[in-house]
Amino acid sequence: MDVASGCIIAECPIWEDLVFEDEWILDQYDNVVHERCLKKRNNNNKTIHLLNQEIQRLEKRTKELEDQNKSGQMTLF
């Protein structure tokens, strides 16, 4: 793990910690943030998107199975 050094530039709004001059980047709203925080937040957004897609797929499959169960034509696949 690298240790930050230099002048304090700002406080990171994501991690709520000080950002030093050797570890900062601007986000899409021109906020000074830690580079690692921005990468982590972007990865979290991707994960959330993929999870929402999986939830939609599972909800659709659940409805299909419930409909099949009502009609007496249950299939497992």
Backbone torsions as a table, in degrees:
resi	resn	phi	psi	omega
1	MET	NA	129.4	178.1
2	ASP	-80.0	145.5	176.8
3	VAL	-99.1	129.8	179.9
4	ALA	-66.7	150.1	178.3
5	SER	-146.7	168.0	177.8
6	GLY	95.6	-160.7	-177.8
7	CYS	-78.2	150.1	173.3
8	ILE	-79.2	127.3	-177.9
9	ILE	-93.8	-45.0	-175.3
10	ALA	-167.2	-176.5	171.4
11	GLU	-106.9	130.3	-178.4
12	CYS	-71.1	122.0	-179.9
13	PRO	-72.1	-16.5	179.7
14	ILE	-83.6	-51.6	-175.7
15	TRP	-96.2	-14.0	-178.4
16	GLU	57.2	47.4	177.4
17	ASP	-136.6	163.5	-178.3
18	LEU	-67.8	142.3	177.6
19	VAL	-109.3	124.3	179.3
20	PHE	-94.1	163.3	-173.1
21	GLU	-63.1	-20.0	-178.5
22	ASP	-97.8	10.1	-176.4
23	GLU	-139.1	19.2	-173.7
24	TRP	-104.8	159.6	174.9
25	ILE	-153.9	156.8	176.7
26	LEU	-94.2	136.2	174.4
27	ASP	-85.0	-174.1	-175.4
28	GLN	-66.0	-15.2	178.7
29	TYR	-104.6	14.6	-178.9
30	ASP	64.1	28.4	171.8
31	ASN	-85.9	140.3	174.5
32	VAL	-79.1	122.5	-179.8
33	VAL	-136.1	163.6	171.5
34	HIS	-67.1	139.8	178.7
35	GLU	-59.6	-41.1	-179.8
36	ARG	-65.4	-33.3	178.3
37	CYS	-66.4	-42.0	-179.9
38	LEU	-64.3	-43.6	178.2
39	LYS	-62.9	-42.8	-179.7
40	LYS	-64.6	-42.8	179.9
41	ARG	-63.6	-41.8	178.1
42	ASN	-64.3	-39.6	177.0
43	ASN	-65.3	-37.9	177.2
44	ASN	-63.0	-41.0	178.7
45	ASN	-62.5	-40.6	177.8
46	LYS	-64.1	-43.7	179.7
47	THR	-63.0	-43.2	178.4
48	ILE	-61.1	-43.0	178.6
49	HIS	-60.8	-46.6	179.8
50	LEU	-64.6	-38.9	177.5
51	LEU	-65.4	-39.9	177.3
52	ASN	-63.5	-38.7	176.4
53	GLN	-63.0	-42.3	179.6
54	GLU	-66.1	-39.3	177.1
55	ILE	-60.5	-45.3	179.0
56	GLN	-61.6	-41.8	179.2
57	ARG	-63.0	-44.0	-179.3
58	LEU	-68.6	-37.5	176.8
59	GLU	-63.5	-40.7	178.0
60	LYS	-63.4	-45.0	-179.7
61	ARG	-65.8	-38.5	177.6
62	THR	-61.1	-44.7	178.4
63	LYS	-62.5	-42.2	178.1
64	GLU	-59.7	-44.6	-179.7
65	LEU	-67.2	-38.5	177.1
66	GLU	-63.6	-42.2	178.2
67	ASP	-64.0	-41.9	178.5
68	GLN	-64.8	-39.0	179.7
69	ASN	-64.1	-40.4	178.8
70	LYS	-65.0	-36.6	-177.8
71	SER	-88.7	-4.0	178.8
72	GLY	79.7	17.1	-178.8
73	GLN	-117.4	56.1	-175.5
74	MET	-70.8	130.0	172.0
75	THR	-126.6	150.7	-178.2
76	LEU	-92.6	-15.3	-177.3
77	PHE	-123.6	NA	NA
